[in-house]
Amino acid sequence: MKLSPRLKTLISITLSSVIVWFLLPADLELARKIPAFFATVSMIAMAGAMLLSCRPKWIESLVGGMDRAYIWHKWLGIFGLVGASFHWLLVPGPAGNGIDPSFAEFGEELGQWAMYGLLLLGSVSMVKTLPYRLWYYTHKLMGPIFLIAVYHTFFSDIPFVIESVTGISLVIVSLVGSLSWIYKTFIKPTTYQDYTVTHVEKLDGALEITLNTDGKGIHYHAGQFAYLDFGYDKVEHFHPFTIASAPHEKELKFVIRCLGRHTSELYSRVKTGDKVKIDGAYGRLHAEKDSTKPQIWIAGGVGITPFLSWLQTVKPSHQPIHLFYVGKGKFYSQIIKKLSDSVASKNVTLHTQADFDGRLNAQVITELVETPVKNHQFFACGPEEMMKDLKEQLISDGVCPTQWHNENFSMR
């Protein structure tokens, strides 16, 4: 039986909480054990969030994709804030000497300031209307706050000795979080690949950008995405965009829709010769791995990007593919032309809004595909609500949840 992501999360949290509780000294009185428990949970959660912020590629296999890693990062941050808050409210007072008694008072004071900073930054992180750049720079302060929390953990009055299982466990947790912050801040920037903009095509409210490099470039699979930093003022750093080119090509192509301030700024500023730093590639949406099964691809708007890449890798031996693409305006028409050229010589049937009335739904898909849809693998990319509705409808019609594949991103 395959567990759902929510059930996996619940089981992970429950097991982690039990382990943390039993890591604490057995003879510790309850009035001190409870706040110590919340403090330990907070440290583990913050260290985990620090690790995920490094975007290690191996984490995708562990959590099921970088989109889920973002969700884990967000909730670990929330657990860290909640745990620290309960510790701060419930701790009865000094309980020991720490590593060095002479530093205990200063450790307590730093803990207070770390708590104030965590409350402030945690609250700021949850404000969706906050300008991204302000959110981004305040978020970077989480690393120093974690380091202060580490100092507070070991140099304040603590109810255990460092040589105990609890102490050693917290040393490991502190090292994971601290080294993650050091890596992300000082080492990871040296791993970014340098690219140059070689061509810019302005579509209706969108950009098609071609990049090239003199270096080795990034390695990627069709359908993956990368983080791009154009280095402009007032523009987000390392925003994720899906790669539209094929893996066998050295150049990279991206189709970027102007849907917000960041992408609108790019539309007016990107030009040939601009330098771009790239981190990637990431993503586990690999349609080519299921090429022995018939597939249904569903795209909405700029969500067509991974399919533009996949279409260039489809082999003659691939099982039948039905591509449903919905959108509106001139941009939609421009992409339809690109798609028509791409599917001409492949075992792909393109379905556009001209093929049906109203909104795309499970009934429309069933009627146009003709063969039982429950025998297909589904790959989807588009507006979140649209994807959610279609998934629910198809599952109600007998499609297994494991047959549905999509990635959703929210940077905050």
DOTI-580670 format. One record per residue (C-alpha): residue number from 1; residue in one letter; x, y, z. Coordinates in Angstrom, 3 decimals. Layout:
BEGIN
NUM; a; X; Y; Z
...
This chain:
BEGIN
1; m; 0.000; 0.000; 0.000
2; k; 1.370; 3.396; -1.031
3; l; 0.953; 6.009; 1.690
4; s; -0.341; 9.463; 0.819
5; p; 2.008; 12.443; 1.398
6; r; -0.242; 13.691; 4.235
7; l; -0.172; 10.323; 6.000
8; k; 3.601; 10.112; 5.569
9; t; 3.930; 13.577; 7.089
10; l; 1.700; 12.691; 10.054
11; i; 3.632; 9.467; 10.711
12; s; 6.980; 11.291; 10.443
13; i; 5.914; 14.005; 12.888
14; t; 4.511; 11.471; 15.368
15; l; 7.607; 9.253; 15.301
16; s; 9.937; 12.241; 15.541
17; s; 8.036; 13.596; 18.556
18; v; 8.203; 10.225; 20.336
19; i; 11.937; 9.941; 19.649
20; v; 12.570; 13.478; 20.913
21; w; 10.620; 12.786; 24.112
22; f; 12.642; 9.666; 24.900
23; l; 15.922; 11.399; 24.064
24; l; 15.396; 13.694; 27.041
25; p; 16.675; 12.564; 30.470
26; a; 14.217; 10.061; 31.994
27; d; 14.611; 11.531; 35.484
28; l; 13.864; 15.087; 34.368
29; e; 10.842; 16.534; 36.171
30; l; 7.812; 17.140; 33.953
31; a; 7.845; 20.920; 34.490
32; r; 11.271; 21.008; 32.819
33; k; 10.856; 18.107; 30.422
34; i; 7.949; 19.698; 28.539
35; p; 9.726; 23.004; 27.714
36; a; 12.920; 21.030; 26.952
37; f; 10.865; 18.896; 24.556
38; f; 9.580; 21.971; 22.717
39; a; 13.075; 23.453; 22.562
40; t; 14.461; 20.237; 21.070
41; v; 11.628; 20.033; 18.525
42; s; 12.336; 23.645; 17.571
43; m; 16.063; 22.995; 17.053
44; i; 15.435; 19.878; 14.949
45; a; 12.811; 21.671; 12.839
46; m; 15.009; 24.716; 12.231
47; a; 18.015; 22.550; 11.356
48; g; 15.850; 20.605; 8.900
49; a; 14.618; 23.839; 7.324
50; m; 18.234; 25.016; 6.976
51; l; 19.171; 21.768; 5.257
52; l; 16.256; 21.966; 2.816
53; s; 17.088; 25.585; 1.965
54; c; 20.354; 24.319; 0.424
55; r; 18.288; 22.484; -2.209
56; p; 20.379; 19.286; -2.179
57; k; 19.343; 17.146; -5.147
58; w; 19.230; 13.947; -3.087
59; i; 16.438; 15.426; -0.982
60; e; 14.038; 15.082; -3.929
61; s; 14.107; 11.290; -3.676
62; l; 13.528; 11.520; 0.065
63; v; 10.517; 13.856; 0.052
64; g; 9.153; 13.233; -3.451
65; g; 10.329; 16.302; -5.344
66; m; 11.582; 19.826; -4.771
67; d; 8.013; 21.156; -4.703
68; r; 7.338; 18.983; -1.644
69; a; 10.697; 20.027; -0.195
70; y; 9.381; 23.607; -0.254
71; i; 6.301; 22.508; 1.649
72; w; 8.456; 20.657; 4.198
73; h; 10.701; 23.719; 4.533
74; k; 7.703; 25.933; 5.218
75; w; 6.175; 23.629; 7.830
76; l; 9.493; 22.899; 9.514
77; g; 9.899; 26.650; 9.890
78; i; 6.442; 26.883; 11.453
79; f; 7.186; 23.972; 13.816
80; g; 10.457; 25.667; 14.753
81; l; 8.644; 28.886; 15.613
82; v; 5.862; 27.121; 17.554
83; g; 8.325; 24.939; 19.467
84; a; 10.497; 27.907; 20.417
85; s; 7.432; 29.885; 21.511
86; f; 6.161; 27.129; 23.827
87; h; 9.654; 26.646; 25.242
88; w; 9.923; 30.371; 25.928
89; l; 6.503; 30.481; 27.602
90; l; 6.848; 27.299; 29.691
91; v; 10.490; 27.161; 30.782
92; p; 10.513; 27.648; 34.592
93; g; 14.014; 29.094; 34.869
94; p; 17.684; 28.042; 35.074
95; a; 18.195; 24.282; 35.337
96; g; 21.933; 23.712; 35.117
97; n; 25.238; 25.273; 34.175
98; g; 25.701; 24.657; 30.448
99; i; 29.163; 24.086; 29.015
100; d; 30.667; 26.991; 30.950
101; p; 28.803; 28.578; 33.913
102; s; 30.402; 31.961; 33.190
103; f; 28.544; 32.122; 29.870
104; a; 25.153; 31.000; 31.231
105; e; 23.698; 34.463; 31.839
106; f; 24.765; 35.731; 28.427
107; g; 23.349; 32.551; 26.864
108; e; 19.986; 33.246; 28.481
109; e; 19.987; 36.836; 27.181
110; l; 20.862; 35.697; 23.665
111; g; 18.020; 33.190; 23.831
112; q; 15.597; 36.022; 24.581
113; w; 16.836; 38.055; 21.606
114; a; 16.755; 35.008; 19.330
115; m; 13.135; 34.462; 20.345
116; y; 12.216; 38.064; 19.541
117; g; 13.947; 37.774; 16.169
118; l; 12.293; 34.439; 15.412
119; l; 8.840; 35.800; 16.253
120; l; 9.406; 38.864; 14.075
121; l; 10.849; 37.020; 11.079
122; g; 8.366; 34.167; 11.401
123; s; 5.479; 36.622; 11.317
124; v; 6.996; 38.456; 8.345
125; s; 7.412; 35.185; 6.428
126; m; 3.687; 34.512; 6.653
127; v; 2.642; 37.881; 5.194
128; k; 1.812; 37.064; 1.565
129; t; 1.443; 40.735; 0.593
130; l; 4.978; 41.629; 1.695
131; p; 7.246; 42.586; -1.254
132; y; 9.367; 39.594; -2.218
133; r; 12.723; 41.352; -1.825
134; l; 11.916; 42.398; 1.759
135; w; 10.749; 38.846; 2.491
136; y; 13.901; 37.441; 0.869
137; y; 16.364; 39.536; 2.859
138; t; 14.583; 39.086; 6.182
139; h; 14.477; 35.337; 5.492
140; k; 18.269; 35.318; 5.166
141; l; 18.489; 36.405; 8.813
142; m; 17.108; 33.016; 9.905
143; g; 20.617; 31.555; 9.638
144; p; 22.234; 33.911; 12.175
145; i; 19.228; 33.461; 14.476
146; f; 19.729; 29.693; 14.350
147; l; 23.403; 30.167; 15.292
148; i; 22.303; 32.278; 18.270
149; a; 19.856; 29.517; 19.229
150; v; 22.748; 27.021; 19.120
151; y; 24.770; 29.215; 21.472
152; h; 21.755; 29.525; 23.770
153; t; 21.256; 25.735; 23.722
154; f; 24.745; 24.901; 24.933
155; f; 25.771; 27.910; 26.998
156; s; 22.597; 28.700; 28.939
157; d; 21.446; 26.798; 32.029
158; i; 20.426; 23.442; 30.518
159; p; 18.948; 20.376; 32.291
160; f; 21.395; 17.836; 30.815
161; v; 25.116; 17.338; 30.275
162; i; 26.692; 17.528; 26.821
163; e; 28.064; 13.981; 27.093
164; s; 24.533; 12.561; 27.458
165; v; 22.490; 11.112; 24.587
166; t; 20.430; 14.311; 24.596
167; g; 23.526; 16.493; 24.431
168; i; 25.200; 14.493; 21.659
169; s; 21.968; 14.446; 19.642
170; l; 21.660; 18.220; 19.907
171; v; 25.301; 18.626; 18.884
172; i; 24.560; 16.652; 15.702
173; v; 21.386; 18.653; 15.025
174; s; 23.242; 21.925; 15.597
175; l; 26.036; 20.874; 13.245
176; v; 23.551; 19.949; 10.509
177; g; 21.813; 23.325; 10.722
178; s; 24.994; 25.391; 11.106
179; l; 26.903; 23.626; 8.320
180; s; 23.858; 23.917; 6.046
181; w; 23.802; 27.674; 6.565
182; i; 27.562; 27.927; 5.960
183; y; 27.275; 25.828; 2.790
184; k; 24.356; 27.822; 1.397
185; t; 25.941; 31.181; 2.201
186; f; 29.570; 30.613; 1.215
187; i; 29.953; 27.401; -0.822
188; k; 26.803; 26.854; -2.897
189; p; 27.234; 30.153; -4.819
190; t; 30.441; 28.712; -6.302
191; t; 28.432; 25.834; -7.840
192; y; 26.135; 28.044; -9.924
193; q; 26.611; 27.828; -13.689
194; d; 27.200; 30.992; -15.731
195; y; 25.099; 31.472; -18.863
196; t; 24.634; 34.286; -21.378
197; v; 21.380; 35.355; -23.027
198; t; 21.835; 34.686; -26.763
199; h; 18.291; 35.273; -28.026
200; v; 15.107; 36.915; -26.754
201; e; 11.725; 36.465; -28.427
202; k; 8.895; 38.558; -27.052
203; l; 5.548; 36.804; -27.215
204; d; 2.251; 38.308; -26.076
205; g; 2.886; 38.958; -22.382
206; a; 5.653; 36.369; -22.304
207; l; 9.305; 35.803; -23.138
208; e; 11.120; 32.977; -24.839
209; i; 14.730; 33.247; -23.711
210; t; 17.649; 31.258; -25.107
211; l; 20.805; 30.897; -22.996
212; n; 24.206; 29.427; -23.765
213; t; 27.408; 28.803; -21.843
214; d; 31.107; 28.369; -22.472
215; g; 31.307; 26.019; -19.491
216; k; 30.010; 22.513; -18.959
217; g; 26.473; 23.746; -18.316
218; i; 23.828; 22.004; -16.262
219; h; 22.691; 18.412; -16.695
220; y; 18.939; 17.945; -16.879
221; h; 16.066; 15.725; -17.954
222; a; 13.140; 16.888; -20.071
223; g; 10.499; 18.493; -17.868
224; q; 12.883; 19.678; -15.158
225; f; 13.304; 23.247; -13.942
226; a; 16.174; 25.458; -12.835
227; y; 16.613; 28.535; -10.655
228; l; 17.652; 31.641; -12.581
229; d; 19.265; 34.800; -11.227
230; f; 19.530; 37.646; -13.746
231; g; 21.338; 39.868; -11.258
232; y; 19.022; 42.831; -11.805
233; d; 18.108; 45.297; -9.085
234; k; 14.528; 44.995; -7.786
235; v; 14.206; 41.494; -9.237
236; e; 13.955; 38.212; -7.324
237; h; 17.063; 36.110; -6.882
238; f; 16.977; 32.543; -8.205
239; h; 13.392; 32.158; -9.303
240; p; 12.348; 28.709; -10.633
241; f; 11.522; 28.375; -14.330
242; t; 10.846; 25.185; -16.285
243; i; 13.280; 24.323; -19.074
244; a; 11.647; 24.256; -22.524
245; s; 14.627; 22.898; -24.487
246; a; 15.685; 19.275; -24.956
247; p; 18.461; 17.675; -22.857
248; h; 20.606; 16.894; -25.903
249; e; 20.888; 20.612; -26.713
250; k; 23.647; 22.668; -25.112
251; e; 21.543; 25.818; -25.140
252; l; 18.720; 26.321; -22.668
253; k; 15.315; 27.742; -23.495
254; f; 12.746; 29.133; -21.088
255; v; 9.230; 30.413; -21.743
256; i; 8.428; 32.971; -19.050
257; r; 4.908; 34.382; -18.657
258; c; 4.562; 37.891; -17.227
259; l; 2.243; 37.132; -14.329
260; g; 3.749; 39.263; -11.561
261; r; 6.114; 42.110; -10.789
262; h; 9.218; 39.931; -11.091
263; t; 8.423; 38.429; -14.490
264; s; 7.060; 41.746; -15.793
265; e; 10.363; 43.349; -14.838
266; l; 12.210; 40.647; -16.766
267; y; 10.020; 41.304; -19.820
268; s; 11.156; 44.913; -19.964
269; r; 14.830; 44.331; -19.107
270; v; 16.143; 41.054; -20.537
271; k; 18.339; 41.511; -23.594
272; t; 20.957; 39.629; -25.582
273; g; 24.310; 39.524; -23.804
274; d; 22.917; 39.593; -20.258
275; k; 24.600; 37.250; -17.782
276; v; 22.534; 34.715; -15.843
277; k; 23.483; 32.412; -12.982
278; i; 21.710; 29.049; -12.917
279; d; 21.194; 26.526; -10.139
280; g; 19.760; 23.182; -11.174
281; a; 18.309; 21.185; -12.580
282; y; 15.566; 19.916; -10.282
283; g; 12.226; 18.153; -10.554
284; r; 10.853; 14.627; -10.761
285; l; 8.249; 15.099; -13.478
286; h; 9.777; 12.657; -15.982
287; a; 7.259; 11.552; -18.607
288; e; 9.938; 9.722; -20.598
289; k; 10.358; 7.180; -17.798
290; d; 6.818; 5.888; -18.448
291; s; 7.118; 5.744; -22.245
292; t; 5.834; 2.139; -22.347
293; k; 2.392; 3.286; -21.176
294; p; -0.140; 5.526; -22.963
295; q; -0.114; 9.025; -21.512
296; i; -2.360; 12.045; -21.188
297; w; -0.654; 15.407; -20.861
298; i; -2.618; 18.359; -19.500
299; a; -1.303; 21.917; -19.652
300; g; -2.752; 25.316; -18.859
301; g; -1.175; 28.611; -19.913
302; v; 2.570; 28.762; -19.358
303; g; 2.303; 25.275; -17.828
304; i; 2.948; 24.043; -21.371
305; t; 6.706; 24.566; -20.854
306; p; 7.715; 21.049; -19.674
307; f; 5.698; 19.562; -22.532
308; l; 7.637; 21.651; -25.063
309; s; 10.742; 19.906; -23.746
310; w; 9.172; 16.445; -23.654
311; l; 7.897; 16.734; -27.233
312; q; 11.491; 16.975; -28.426
313; t; 12.381; 13.685; -26.716
314; v; 9.370; 11.578; -27.779
315; k; 10.548; 8.508; -29.693
316; p; 8.606; 6.629; -32.411
317; s; 8.288; 3.661; -30.040
318; h; 6.490; 5.782; -27.451
319; q; 2.936; 4.745; -26.604
320; p; 0.141; 7.109; -27.768
321; i; 0.064; 10.527; -26.114
322; h; -2.911; 12.893; -25.876
323; l; -1.909; 16.487; -25.146
324; f; -4.648; 18.782; -23.838
325; y; -3.720; 22.454; -23.852
326; v; -5.984; 25.257; -22.651
327; g; -5.384; 28.983; -22.476
328; k; -6.511; 32.292; -23.898
329; g; -5.329; 35.286; -25.847
330; k; -2.587; 35.781; -28.386
331; f; -0.014; 33.950; -26.259
332; y; -2.156; 30.807; -26.430
333; s; -2.358; 31.066; -30.230
334; q; 1.404; 31.559; -30.490
335; i; 2.079; 28.447; -28.422
336; i; -0.484; 26.410; -30.389
337; k; 1.534; 27.103; -33.548
338; k; 4.720; 25.865; -31.865
339; l; 2.901; 22.756; -30.643
340; s; 1.401; 21.986; -34.051
341; d; 4.876; 21.967; -35.589
342; s; 6.248; 19.763; -32.781
343; v; 3.556; 17.050; -32.835
344; a; 3.376; 16.723; -36.625
345; s; 5.706; 13.718; -36.902
346; k; 5.112; 12.143; -33.489
347; n; 2.617; 9.754; -31.926
348; v; 0.957; 12.704; -30.178
349; t; -2.624; 13.936; -30.563
350; l; -3.079; 17.615; -29.738
351; h; -6.409; 18.729; -28.235
352; t; -7.060; 22.470; -27.958
353; q; -10.045; 24.497; -26.813
354; a; -11.348; 24.394; -30.372
355; d; -12.116; 20.698; -29.789
356; f; -14.631; 21.190; -26.967
357; d; -17.037; 23.679; -25.422
358; g; -16.578; 25.233; -21.980
359; r; -13.945; 24.264; -19.456
360; l; -11.714; 21.221; -19.694
361; n; -12.981; 18.469; -17.405
362; a; -12.763; 14.713; -16.947
363; q; -15.768; 14.098; -19.206
364; v; -14.166; 16.026; -22.086
365; i; -10.919; 14.084; -21.664
366; t; -12.768; 10.753; -21.610
367; e; -14.743; 11.578; -24.766
368; l; -11.744; 12.800; -26.783
369; v; -9.325; 10.054; -25.746
370; e; -11.904; 7.345; -26.539
371; t; -9.895; 4.553; -24.868
372; p; -10.365; 4.082; -21.064
373; v; -8.537; 6.942; -19.329
374; k; -7.796; 4.779; -16.278
375; n; -5.230; 2.928; -18.410
376; h; -3.167; 6.102; -18.892
377; q; -0.485; 7.930; -16.953
378; f; -1.333; 11.613; -16.404
379; f; 1.204; 14.446; -16.430
380; a; -0.138; 17.907; -15.642
381; c; 1.160; 21.439; -15.257
382; g; -0.912; 24.586; -14.963
383; p; -2.997; 26.732; -12.597
384; e; -3.209; 25.064; -9.193
385; e; -7.005; 25.129; -8.885
386; m; -7.462; 23.750; -12.381
387; m; -5.062; 20.878; -11.714
388; k; -6.704; 20.135; -8.368
389; d; -10.200; 19.995; -9.890
390; l; -9.136; 17.746; -12.767
391; k; -7.302; 15.379; -10.457
392; e; -10.339; 15.006; -8.192
393; q; -12.650; 14.427; -11.167
394; l; -10.382; 11.807; -12.743
395; i; -9.897; 9.948; -9.462
396; s; -13.689; 9.885; -9.073
397; d; -13.825; 8.303; -12.532
398; g; -11.490; 5.481; -11.514
399; v; -8.005; 6.867; -12.142
400; c; -5.573; 5.777; -9.415
401; p; -3.912; 8.705; -7.566
402; t; -0.487; 7.211; -8.371
403; q; -1.242; 7.682; -12.089
404; w; -1.387; 11.469; -11.643
405; h; 1.902; 13.406; -11.739
406; n; 2.338; 17.137; -11.299
407; e; 4.480; 19.661; -9.458
408; n; 3.240; 22.843; -7.808
409; f; 5.353; 25.736; -6.690
410; s; 4.926; 28.565; -4.265
411; m; 8.072; 30.443; -3.350
412; r; 6.578; 31.575; -0.027
